[in-house]
Amino acid sequence: MLALWGSAKTRSNRNTSARAENPRALAIMRPGPDRDTLQAIFREADWDLAIAESFSFALTRQKANPFPIVLWERELDCDWHKAVAVLSGLPPRPWVILLSSHSDKNLWDDLTGFGGSDILRTPLDPEAVVRAVRSGWFLWRHLEQLWRGTRSRF
């Protein structure tokens, strides 16, 4: 199974600097098979995943301890447009991935227009999740470094 996700270290063999190099994400989703799949992927890869079942709880957590990656279940009983716009407006801006049972050009246009970054189709495919989280983590870290460099010059 580790071949799918790379060479994740076990918790006992990790040091603090390696910990900072691993993706951290907040998933806003209901209990169910997709959440179980996501938790298994993060556990196997030894990445950090926090779960929130409501937008208000997610917003509180994101403000208190910002997560670089936020995964939002589109089918939650909340207007995802507003939620993605609010989450994307928080500093530092998280990489928002929408979990959706369908994906088309209109959804992509809506998502990017509200500040989202990626879409993962449900039911979740482990390889797609790993690719999306890894690329989101890489891009978020790169953008964060650029932002910090720009901010420190002024």
C-alpha positions as CSV (number, residue, x, y, z in Angstrom):
1,M,0.0,0.0,0.0
2,L,2.9,2.4,0.7
3,A,4.0,2.2,-2.9
4,L,0.9,4.1,-3.9
5,W,1.6,6.9,-1.5
6,G,5.4,7.0,-1.5
7,S,7.7,6.5,1.4
8,A,5.7,7.8,4.3
9,K,7.6,7.5,7.6
10,T,6.1,6.0,10.7
11,R,5.3,8.3,13.5
12,S,8.0,6.8,15.7
13,N,10.7,7.4,13.0
14,R,9.8,10.9,12.2
15,N,11.5,14.0,13.4
16,T,10.0,17.4,13.8
17,S,11.4,18.8,10.5
18,A,10.0,15.9,8.6
19,R,6.7,16.5,10.2
20,A,6.6,20.0,8.8
21,E,7.1,18.6,5.3
22,N,4.0,16.5,5.4
23,P,0.6,17.7,4.2
24,R,-1.9,19.0,6.7
25,A,-5.6,19.2,5.8
26,L,-9.0,20.0,7.1
27,A,-11.9,18.0,5.7
28,I,-15.4,19.3,6.0
29,M,-17.6,16.3,5.4
30,R,-20.2,14.0,6.8
31,P,-19.4,10.5,8.1
32,G,-19.5,7.9,5.4
33,P,-17.4,5.8,2.9
34,D,-15.6,8.9,1.4
35,R,-14.6,10.1,4.8
36,D,-13.4,6.6,5.8
37,T,-11.4,6.5,2.5
38,L,-9.9,9.9,3.1
39,Q,-8.9,9.1,6.7
40,A,-7.3,5.8,5.6
41,I,-5.3,7.5,2.9
42,F,-4.0,10.2,5.3
43,R,-3.3,7.6,8.0
44,E,-1.4,5.4,5.6
45,A,0.6,8.3,4.2
46,D,1.2,9.6,7.8
47,W,-0.3,13.0,6.9
48,D,-2.4,15.1,9.3
49,L,-6.1,15.3,8.8
50,A,-8.7,17.1,10.9
51,I,-12.4,16.6,10.4
52,A,-15.2,19.1,10.7
53,E,-18.9,18.3,10.0
54,S,-20.1,21.9,9.8
55,F,-18.9,25.1,8.2
56,S,-19.0,27.0,11.5
57,F,-16.8,24.5,13.2
58,A,-14.4,24.4,10.2
59,L,-14.2,28.1,10.1
60,T,-13.4,28.2,13.8
61,R,-10.6,25.6,13.4
62,Q,-9.2,27.3,10.3
63,K,-9.0,30.7,12.0
64,A,-7.3,29.2,15.1
65,N,-4.8,27.0,13.3
66,P,-4.8,27.4,9.5
67,F,-4.7,24.3,7.5
68,P,-2.9,24.6,4.1
69,I,-5.4,22.2,2.4
70,V,-9.1,22.3,2.9
71,L,-11.3,19.6,1.4
72,W,-15.0,20.5,1.2
73,E,-17.8,18.0,0.5
74,R,-20.0,19.8,-2.0
75,E,-23.2,17.9,-0.9
76,L,-23.1,19.2,2.6
77,D,-26.2,21.1,3.8
78,C,-24.5,24.5,3.3
79,D,-24.0,26.8,0.3
80,W,-20.6,25.6,-0.9
81,H,-20.1,28.8,-3.0
82,K,-20.1,31.0,0.1
83,A,-18.1,28.6,2.2
84,V,-15.3,28.3,-0.4
85,A,-15.2,32.1,-0.9
86,V,-14.9,32.6,2.9
87,L,-12.3,29.9,3.4
88,S,-10.3,31.1,0.4
89,G,-10.3,34.6,1.8
90,L,-8.6,33.7,5.0
91,P,-4.9,34.3,5.4
92,P,-2.9,32.3,4.6
93,R,-5.1,31.3,1.8
94,P,-5.7,27.5,1.9
95,W,-5.7,25.3,-1.2
96,V,-9.4,24.4,-1.3
97,I,-10.4,21.1,-2.9
98,L,-14.1,20.4,-3.6
99,L,-15.3,16.9,-3.3
100,S,-18.2,16.3,-5.7
101,S,-20.1,13.5,-7.3
102,H,-19.8,15.3,-10.7
103,S,-17.4,17.6,-12.4
104,D,-17.9,19.7,-15.4
105,K,-16.8,23.0,-16.9
106,N,-19.5,25.0,-15.1
107,L,-18.5,23.6,-11.7
108,W,-14.8,24.3,-12.4
109,D,-15.7,27.9,-13.4
110,D,-17.8,28.3,-10.2
111,L,-15.1,26.8,-8.0
112,T,-12.3,28.9,-9.4
113,G,-14.4,32.0,-9.4
114,F,-15.0,31.6,-5.6
115,G,-11.4,30.9,-4.9
116,G,-11.2,27.1,-5.0
117,S,-8.4,25.2,-6.4
118,D,-9.3,21.6,-7.4
119,I,-12.1,19.1,-7.7
120,L,-12.0,15.4,-6.6
121,R,-14.8,13.2,-7.8
122,T,-16.7,11.0,-5.3
123,P,-16.6,8.2,-4.6
124,L,-12.9,9.0,-3.8
125,D,-10.2,7.3,-5.7
126,P,-7.1,6.9,-3.5
127,E,-4.6,7.7,-6.3
128,A,-6.5,10.8,-7.3
129,V,-6.6,12.0,-3.6
130,V,-2.9,11.5,-3.2
131,R,-2.1,13.4,-6.5
132,A,-4.4,16.3,-5.5
133,V,-3.2,16.6,-2.0
134,R,0.5,16.3,-2.9
135,S,0.2,18.9,-5.7
136,G,-1.9,21.2,-3.6
137,W,0.6,20.9,-0.8
138,F,3.5,21.6,-3.1
139,L,1.8,24.6,-4.7
140,W,0.6,26.0,-1.4
141,R,4.1,25.8,0.1
142,H,5.5,27.5,-3.0
143,L,2.9,30.3,-2.9
144,E,3.3,30.7,0.8
145,Q,7.1,31.2,0.4
146,L,6.6,33.7,-2.3
147,W,4.0,35.6,-0.2
148,R,6.3,35.7,2.8
149,G,9.2,36.9,0.6
150,T,7.1,39.6,-0.9
151,R,5.7,40.7,2.5
152,S,9.1,40.9,4.1
153,R,10.5,43.2,1.4
154,F,7.9,45.9,2.1
